[in-house]
Amino acid sequence: MSNIIQKFKESLGRIAVRVVDFTADLAEKVAEKTQEVCGRLKRKIEKWIDSRKPTDKVPTSIIEKNEPLIEDISNEIAGKFPDFYSEVKNGDPEERVQKMHDLFTYGCQKMNVNPCPEFGLFLPDCEGDISLYGSYNWGEHKLELNLALITCGDPDLFMEVCGTVFHELVHARQYQAVQTLMAGESVEKFGYTTEYVRLLADNFDHYIRPEENYEAYTKQPIEAEAFWFKEQILQHLA
């Protein structure tokens, strides 16, 4: 019996060595892969933060072109909700959804987004990001908004979704401008210069997602314009 136990111990020892070797080898491979991914991500981020610092801010020409539009949009929102906080807090949820859709349709017209994106609503699950206000998928040309934040009756959250509609419509406008330029047509109707649309096209090809690096995400040209546009509207409504 003692010989069997001894051999079993020796076998366990060899298995333990192999496990350690396997674990070390796996860790090394993971480290190499991580370095590779981090290297690619670093180069991607540096492209927008280091070599393109002048584009971190919205160009003056874009600001000047959009200021009257932002004022019109803010007046439209105020017109739909004369007593904003009371109407959102005490109003009918279905009515709030309808008014949000009306804002979306109005925004498409004012911002020359044609065809208008498909309009959708979503309910986040408990495992998802319940604070996500909305998104635009340029591949599917679809804009979706968080139904929970529209219908919950919180005026501040509802106002954020109002701003999000136009943040996402900026993306739709940007993408359509790129497609228009690629077709050899003028992008003047979008309020953009040819040089700016070329910059947007490059950014679409090298887009930085928020989970990769949030600061770089907000500073890339595509997002810098959209965040600026939204904040201007919210400031007008404050």
Secondary structure, 3 states (H helix, E strand, C coil): CHHHHHHHHHHHHHHHHHHHHHHHHHHHHHHHHHHHHHHHHHHHHHHHHCCCHHHHCCCHHHHHHHHHHHHHHHHHHHHHCCCHHHHHHHCCHHHHHHHHHHHHHHHHHHCCCCCCCEEEEECCCCCCCCCCCEEEECCCCEEEEEHHHHHCCCHHHHHHHHHHHHHHHHHHHHHHHHHHHHCCCCCHHHCCCHHHHHHHHHHHHCCCCCCCCHHHHHHCHHHHHHHHHHHHHHHHHC
